[in-house]
Amino acid sequence: MTTNFSAGTSKARWRPTKSFWITAGVWLLLLIIMLATGVSGTFGVWLVLFALFLIVTALYALLFGRRSWLGLPSRKGAGAAVGAGVVALVVGGVVAAAAGPVPSTITPLADTRAVATTTASPSPTPTPKSKLLTECVSDGTSFVEPGGTLKCAKNDKGVLVWMTEKDAKKLVAEQVQATEAAVEKAAEEKLASDKAAAVVAEAASAEAARVAAAAAAAQQAAANEAARLAAEQAAQQQAPAPQPLLEAPAPAGAYYANCDAAKAAGVAPIYQGQPGYRGPLDRDKDGIACDK
């Protein structure tokens, strides 16, 4: 959908419309598809086509005063878009020319007549064999063939072969990722090993400290026990020997009415033949009175 320019004014601001985004997306998709083919010079061709489309659109807006898909706010903006299209056209032509012409398979007329005069049945021109995936010598060198540019690079087996620039870049990126993953894995393994070694060292240190503390405690207990025994021996050597208690002998002709009286007098038990012994006090007749 197109609309007319805003009334007048060179101060109107440009705002991208919905049609602008749709058209830009289509051209971007076309660029991606052309680059995916891997053919040299595709960007220059795309830029030339886009420049022509831009010039035509801007001229339409300039001549008819409509904003078009670009959403141009004024004729001045349309003129600027024409100028930008011309610049893009020149740049695209330079880029396409720098990529090199595509070899033509059409035989010139003069060469055809010369071949016809030298042989009655000319054989068809053989198609040159592509070097794709064949071995090469120098890493990083390039070779241009009708299908595009090939690059000498190492494949996944480490052998130098000719491959497209796209495949070479992809392979290099994969090799870089593999190297980074290997380095990261080695760093993680080293970190885990260091942590395990630190845990083992800490456990060994704690065990050594526990053993040392137990040995010190045992040594202190042995020293305390030795000191106690020495103190007891010294006390025993200094204390006077206990004297045996002598019972007061019963007086001759003593008489005890019963065993309680003999015990109160401190003479029980009374053996037969001792003063105070008499048969009534020896109830079990074993010769010892007041023994129970």
Backbone hydrogen bonds, N-H to C=O, Kabsch-Sander energy under -0.5 kcal/mol:
donor,donor_aa,acceptor,acceptor_aa,energy
5,F,65,G,-1.6
6,S,73,P,-1.0
8,G,6,S,-1.1
9,T,6,S,-0.8
10,S,8,G,-0.8
12,A,9,T,-1.0
15,R,71,G,-0.6
21,W,17,T,-1.6
22,I,18,K,-1.9
23,T,19,S,-2.5
24,A,20,F,-2.7
25,G,21,W,-2.2
26,V,22,I,-2.0
27,W,23,T,-2.3
28,L,24,A,-2.2
29,L,25,G,-2.3
30,L,26,V,-2.2
31,L,27,W,-2.1
32,I,28,L,-2.2
33,I,29,L,-2.2
34,M,30,L,-2.2
35,L,31,L,-2.5
36,A,32,I,-1.8
37,T,33,I,-0.7
37,T,34,M,-0.7
38,G,35,L,-1.2
39,V,34,M,-0.5
42,T,39,V,-1.2
45,V,41,G,-1.7
46,W,42,T,-2.5
47,L,43,F,-2.6
48,V,44,G,-2.0
49,L,45,V,-2.3
50,F,46,W,-2.7
51,A,47,L,-2.4
52,L,48,V,-2.2
53,F,49,L,-2.3
54,L,50,F,-2.6
55,I,51,A,-2.5
56,V,52,L,-2.4
57,T,53,F,-2.3
58,A,54,L,-2.7
59,L,55,I,-2.6
60,Y,56,V,-2.2
61,A,57,T,-2.3
62,L,58,A,-2.5
63,L,59,L,-2.7
64,F,60,Y,-2.5
65,G,61,A,-1.2
67,R,3,T,-4.3
71,G,67,R,-0.9
71,G,68,S,-1.1
72,L,67,R,-1.6
78,A,74,S,-1.7
79,G,75,R,-2.4
80,A,76,K,-2.1
81,A,77,G,-2.0
82,V,78,A,-1.9
83,G,79,G,-2.2
84,A,80,A,-2.3
85,G,81,A,-2.2
86,V,82,V,-2.1
87,V,83,G,-2.2
88,A,84,A,-2.5
89,L,85,G,-2.2
90,V,86,V,-2.2
91,V,87,V,-2.6
92,G,88,A,-2.6
93,G,89,L,-2.1
94,V,90,V,-2.2
95,V,91,V,-2.6
96,A,92,G,-2.5
97,A,93,G,-2.2
98,A,94,V,-2.4
99,A,95,V,-1.3
100,G,97,A,-1.2
107,T,105,T,-0.5
112,T,108,P,-2.0
113,R,109,L,-2.2
114,A,110,A,-2.1
115,V,111,D,-2.2
116,A,112,T,-2.1
117,T,113,R,-1.7
118,T,114,A,-1.1
119,T,115,V,-1.6
133,L,162,W,-3.6
134,T,131,K,-2.3
136,C,160,L,-1.7
139,D,137,V,-0.6
140,G,152,C,-3.3
141,T,138,S,-1.4
143,F,150,L,-2.6
145,E,143,F,-0.5
145,E,148,G,-2.5
148,G,145,E,-2.4
150,L,143,F,-3.8
151,K,163,M,-3.6
152,C,141,T,-3.1
153,A,151,K,-0.6
153,A,161,V,-2.2
155,N,159,V,-2.4
158,G,155,N,-1.9
161,V,153,A,-2.6
161,V,159,V,-0.5
162,W,134,T,-2.6
163,M,151,K,-2.1
165,E,149,T,-0.9
168,A,164,T,-2.6
169,K,165,E,-2.5
170,K,166,K,-2.3
171,L,167,D,-2.8
172,V,168,A,-2.5
173,A,169,K,-2.4
174,E,170,K,-2.3
175,Q,171,L,-2.5
176,V,172,V,-2.4
177,Q,173,A,-2.4
178,A,174,E,-2.5
179,T,175,Q,-2.4
180,E,176,V,-2.7
181,A,177,Q,-2.5
182,A,178,A,-2.3
183,V,179,T,-2.5
184,E,180,E,-2.6
185,K,181,A,-2.5
186,A,182,A,-2.4
187,A,183,V,-2.2
188,E,184,E,-2.3
189,E,185,K,-2.6
190,K,186,A,-2.4
191,L,187,A,-2.3
192,A,188,E,-2.5
193,S,189,E,-2.5
194,D,190,K,-2.7
195,K,191,L,-2.3
196,A,192,A,-2.5
197,A,193,S,-2.6
198,A,194,D,-2.3
199,V,195,K,-2.3
200,V,196,A,-2.4
201,A,197,A,-2.6
202,E,198,A,-2.3
203,A,199,V,-2.5
204,A,200,V,-2.6
205,S,201,A,-2.3
206,A,202,E,-2.4
207,E,203,A,-2.4
208,A,204,A,-2.4
209,A,205,S,-2.3
210,R,206,A,-2.4
211,V,207,E,-2.7
212,A,208,A,-2.5
213,A,209,A,-2.5
214,A,210,R,-2.5
215,A,211,V,-2.6
216,A,212,A,-2.4
217,A,213,A,-2.4
218,A,214,A,-2.6
219,Q,215,A,-2.5
220,Q,216,A,-2.4
221,A,217,A,-2.5
222,A,218,A,-2.5
223,A,219,Q,-2.2
224,N,220,Q,-2.5
225,E,221,A,-2.5
226,A,222,A,-2.5
227,A,223,A,-2.2
228,R,224,N,-2.3
229,L,225,E,-2.7
230,A,226,A,-2.5
231,A,227,A,-2.3
232,E,228,R,-2.5
233,Q,229,L,-2.7
234,A,230,A,-2.3
235,A,231,A,-2.3
236,Q,232,E,-2.7
237,Q,233,Q,-2.1
238,Q,234,A,-1.7
239,A,235,A,-1.9
247,E,245,L,-0.5
254,A,251,P,-1.6
257,A,255,Y,-0.5
262,A,258,N,-1.5
263,K,259,C,-2.8
264,A,260,D,-2.3
265,A,261,A,-1.7
266,G,262,A,-0.6
266,G,263,K,-0.6
267,V,262,A,-2.3
268,A,262,A,-0.8
270,I,289,A,-2.6
271,Y,269,P,-0.6
272,Q,287,G,-2.4
274,Q,271,Y,-2.4
277,Y,274,Q,-1.9
281,L,278,R,-1.1
282,D,278,R,-0.7
282,D,279,G,-1.1
283,R,281,L,-1.1
285,K,282,D,-0.8
289,A,270,I,-3.7
290,C,281,L,-1.6
291,D,288,I,-0.5
